[in-house]
Amino acid sequence: MTMIIVIAAFAAAGGVFMSQSRFGKEPSGERLARIERSPNYRDGVFQNEQPTPMMKEGVTYSGVLKDFLFNRSDRQTPPSPLPSQKIDLSALDPKEDVFVW
């Protein structure tokens, strides 16, 4: 029961956080008109040009969740160490475009 309350609290907090204006707002005016003119916009939502199923046939969400939680895969650990490089982030030129992961 406690776990359900914790999960519900996290879900509610996530919903409140994501509803902030910085994450976007409903389109209106010219932007809405441009969206509605899109050939992929039908019935109030965008439609993919090709079918894109969320899961392959014969697979269930509960099965995926069970495999994720309880079945260890040999592919979870790389066969050799991943290459990495230490970077002094404070020494990077702020005027230069860089990608740091």
MIDOSE-1310 file (N, C-alpha, C; in nm, 2 decimals, decimal comma, always signed):
residues 101
mtmi	+0,08/-0,12/+0,00/+0,00/+0,00/+0,00/+0,09/+0,13/+0,00; +0,19/+0,12/+0,08/+0,28/+0,24/+0,09/+0,35/+0,26/-0,05; +0,38/+0,15/-0,12/+0,45/+0,17/-0,25/+0,35/+0,23/-0,35; +0,23/+0,20/-0,34/+0,13/+0,26/-0,43/+0,11/+0,41/-0,41
ivia	+0,12/+0,45/-0,28/+0,11/+0,59/-0,24/+0,23/+0,66/-0,29; +0,35/+0,60/-0,28/+0,47/+0,67/-0,33/+0,47/+0,68/-0,48; +0,43/+0,58/-0,55/+0,42/+0,59/-0,70/+0,32/+0,69/-0,74; +0,21/+0,70/-0,67/+0,10/+0,80/-0,71/+0,16/+0,94/-0,68
afaa	+0,23/+0,96/-0,57/+0,29/+1,09/-0,54/+0,39/+1,13/-0,64; +0,47/+1,04/-0,69/+0,57/+1,07/-0,79/+0,50/+1,10/-0,92; +0,40/+1,03/-0,96/+0,32/+1,05/-1,08/+0,26/+1,19/-1,07; +0,20/+1,23/-0,96/+0,13/+1,36/-0,94/+0,24/+1,47/-0,95
aggv	+0,35/+1,45/-0,88/+0,45/+1,55/-0,89/+0,51/+1,57/-1,03; +0,52/+1,46/-1,10/+0,57/+1,47/-1,24/+0,47/+1,54/-1,33; +0,34/+1,51/-1,31/+0,24/+1,58/-1,38/+0,24/+1,73/-1,36; +0,25/+1,77/-1,23/+0,26/+1,91/-1,20/+0,38/+1,98/-1,26
fmsq	+0,49/+1,91/-1,25/+0,62/+1,96/-1,30/+0,61/+1,98/-1,45; +0,56/+1,88/-1,53/+0,55/+1,89/-1,67/+0,44/+1,99/-1,72; +0,35/+2,03/-1,64/+0,25/+2,13/-1,68/+0,30/+2,27/-1,67; +0,42/+2,29/-1,64/+0,48/+2,43/-1,63/+0,48/+2,49/-1,77
srfg	+0,47/+2,62/-1,78/+0,46/+2,69/-1,91/+0,59/+2,67/-1,99; +0,70/+2,65/-1,93/+0,83/+2,63/-2,00/+0,83/+2,51/-2,09; +0,74/+2,42/-2,06/+0,74/+2,29/-2,14/+0,65/+2,31/-2,26; +0,60/+2,43/-2,29/+0,51/+2,45/-2,40/+0,37/+2,48/-2,36
keps	+0,30/+2,53/-2,46/+0,16/+2,56/-2,44/+0,08/+2,51/-2,56; -0,05/+2,51/-2,55/-0,14/+2,48/-2,66/-0,12/+2,58/-2,78; -0,11/+2,53/-2,90/-0,09/+2,62/-3,01/-0,21/+2,70/-3,03; -0,19/+2,82/-3,08/-0,30/+2,91/-3,12/-0,26/+3,00/-3,23
gerl	-0,36/+3,07/-3,29/-0,33/+3,17/-3,39/-0,27/+3,10/-3,52; -0,17/+3,17/-3,58/-0,11/+3,12/-3,70/-0,04/+2,99/-3,68; +0,02/+2,97/-3,57/+0,08/+2,84/-3,54/-0,02/+2,72/-3,55; -0,13/+2,74/-3,49/-0,24/+2,64/-3,49/-0,28/+2,62/-3,63
arie	-0,30/+2,73/-3,71/-0,35/+2,71/-3,85/-0,25/+2,64/-3,93; -0,12/+2,66/-3,91/-0,01/+2,59/-3,98/-0,01/+2,45/-3,95; -0,03/+2,41/-3,82/-0,04/+2,27/-3,78/-0,16/+2,20/-3,85; -0,27/+2,27/-3,84/-0,39/+2,21/-3,90/-0,38/+2,19/-4,05
rspn	-0,30/+2,27/-4,12/-0,28/+2,25/-4,27/-0,19/+2,14/-4,30; -0,12/+2,08/-4,20/-0,02/+1,98/-4,23/-0,09/+1,85/-4,28; -0,04/+1,79/-4,38/-0,11/+1,67/-4,43/-0,11/+1,55/-4,33; -0,02/+1,55/-4,24/-0,01/+1,45/-4,14/-0,10/+1,48/-4,02
yrdg	-0,17/+1,59/-4,01/-0,25/+1,62/-3,90/-0,39/+1,59/-3,93; -0,45/+1,48/-3,86/-0,58/+1,44/-3,88/-0,65/+1,41/-3,75; -0,77/+1,44/-3,74/-0,85/+1,40/-3,62/-0,79/+1,46/-3,49; -0,73/+1,58/-3,50/-0,67/+1,65/-3,38/-0,54/+1,60/-3,34
vfqn	-0,47/+1,51/-3,41/-0,34/+1,46/-3,38/-0,26/+1,44/-3,50; -0,12/+1,44/-3,49/-0,04/+1,40/-3,60/-0,04/+1,25/-3,62; -0,04/+1,21/-3,75/-0,04/+1,07/-3,78/+0,09/+1,04/-3,85; +0,16/+0,93/-3,82/+0,28/+0,88/-3,89/+0,24/+0,84/-4,03
eqpt	+0,33/+0,86/-4,12/+0,31/+0,82/-4,26/+0,31/+0,67/-4,27; +0,39/+0,60/-4,19/+0,39/+0,45/-4,19/+0,35/+0,40/-4,06; +0,28/+0,29/-4,05/+0,24/+0,23/-3,92/+0,37/+0,21/-3,83; +0,36/+0,25/-3,71/+0,47/+0,24/-3,62/+0,42/+0,17/-3,48
pmmk	+0,41/+0,04/-3,48/+0,36/-0,02/-3,36/+0,46/+0,00/-3,24; +0,40/+0,01/-3,12/+0,48/+0,03/-3,00/+0,56/-0,09/-2,97; +0,50/-0,21/-2,99/+0,56/-0,33/-2,96/+0,54/-0,43/-3,08; +0,63/-0,53/-3,09/+0,60/-0,63/-3,19/+0,49/-0,72/-3,15
egvt	+0,44/-0,79/-3,25/+0,33/-0,88/-3,23/+0,36/-0,99/-3,13; +0,27/-1,03/-3,04/+0,29/-1,14/-2,95/+0,36/-1,09/-2,82; +0,39/-0,97/-2,80/+0,46/-0,92/-2,69/+0,36/-0,83/-2,61; +0,37/-0,85/-2,47/+0,28/-0,77/-2,39/+0,36/-0,68/-2,30
ysgv	+0,30/-0,57/-2,25/+0,37/-0,48/-2,16/+0,41/-0,55/-2,03; +0,32/-0,64/-1,98/+0,36/-0,71/-1,86/+0,48/-0,80/-1,88; +0,48/-0,86/-2,00/+0,60/-0,95/-2,03/+0,73/-0,87/-2,04; +0,72/-0,76/-2,10/+0,84/-0,67/-2,12/+0,88/-0,63/-1,98
lkdf	+0,79/-0,58/-1,89/+0,83/-0,54/-1,76/+0,89/-0,66/-1,68; +0,83/-0,77/-1,69/+0,88/-0,89/-1,62/+1,03/-0,92/-1,66; +1,05/-0,92/-1,80/+1,18/-0,95/-1,85/+1,28/-0,84/-1,80; +1,24/-0,71/-1,80/+1,33/-0,61/-1,76/+1,36/-0,62/-1,61
lfnr	+1,27/-0,66/-1,53/+1,29/-0,66/-1,38/+1,36/-0,79/-1,34; +1,33/-0,90/-1,40/+1,38/-1,03/-1,35/+1,47/-1,11/-1,43; +1,48/-1,08/-1,56/+1,57/-1,16/-1,65/+1,69/-1,09/-1,68; +1,80/-1,14/-1,64/+1,93/-1,08/-1,67/+1,97/-1,12/-1,81
sdrq	+2,03/-1,02/-1,88/+2,07/-1,04/-2,02/+2,22/-1,03/-2,02; +2,28/-1,11/-2,11/+2,43/-1,11/-2,13/+2,46/-0,97/-2,19; +2,37/-0,91/-2,26/+2,39/-0,78/-2,33/+2,39/-0,66/-2,23; +2,37/-0,68/-2,11/+2,36/-0,57/-2,01/+2,50/-0,52/-1,98
tpps	+2,60/-0,60/-1,99/+2,74/-0,56/-1,96/+2,82/-0,56/-2,09; +2,89/-0,45/-2,13/+2,96/-0,46/-2,25/+3,08/-0,56/-2,25; +3,12/-0,62/-2,36/+3,22/-0,72/-2,36/+3,36/-0,66/-2,32; +3,38/-0,53/-2,34/+3,50/-0,47/-2,30/+3,47/-0,33/-2,25
plps	+3,57/-0,27/-2,18/+3,54/-0,14/-2,12/+3,51/-0,04/-2,23; +3,41/+0,05/-2,20/+3,38/+0,16/-2,30/+3,49/+0,26/-2,30; +3,53/+0,32/-2,41/+3,63/+0,42/-2,41/+3,58/+0,55/-2,35; +3,66/+0,62/-2,27/+3,62/+0,74/-2,21/+3,74/+0,84/-2,21
qkid	+3,71/+0,96/-2,19/+3,82/+1,06/-2,18/+3,78/+1,16/-2,08; +3,87/+1,19/-1,98/+3,84/+1,29/-1,88/+3,86/+1,43/-1,95; +3,76/+1,52/-1,92/+3,76/+1,65/-1,98/+3,74/+1,75/-1,86; +3,83/+1,86/-1,86/+3,81/+1,97/-1,77/+3,71/+2,06/-1,83
lsal	+3,58/+2,05/-1,78/+3,47/+2,13/-1,84/+3,49/+2,28/-1,82; +3,56/+2,32/-1,72/+3,58/+2,46/-1,70/+3,68/+2,52/-1,80; +3,76/+2,43/-1,87/+3,86/+2,48/-1,96/+3,80/+2,49/-2,10; +3,68/+2,44/-2,13/+3,62/+2,45/-2,26/+3,59/+2,59/-2,30
dpke	+3,61/+2,62/-2,43/+3,58/+2,76/-2,48/+3,43/+2,77/-2,50; +3,37/+2,87/-2,42/+3,22/+2,88/-2,43/+3,18/+2,93/-2,57; +3,27/+2,98/-2,66/+3,23/+3,02/-2,79/+3,24/+2,91/-2,89; +3,29/+2,79/-2,85/+3,31/+2,68/-2,94/+3,20/+2,58/-2,91
dvfv	+3,14/+2,52/-3,02/+3,03/+2,42/-3,00/+3,10/+2,29/-2,97; +3,06/+2,22/-2,86/+3,11/+2,09/-2,82/+3,00/+2,01/-2,78; +3,02/+1,88/-2,79/+2,93/+1,78/-2,74/+2,99/+1,70/-2,63; +2,94/+1,70/-2,51/+2,99/+1,63/-2,40/+2,88/+1,53/-2,35
w	+2,92/+1,41/-2,34/+2,82/+1,31/-2,29/+2,87/+1,24/-2,16
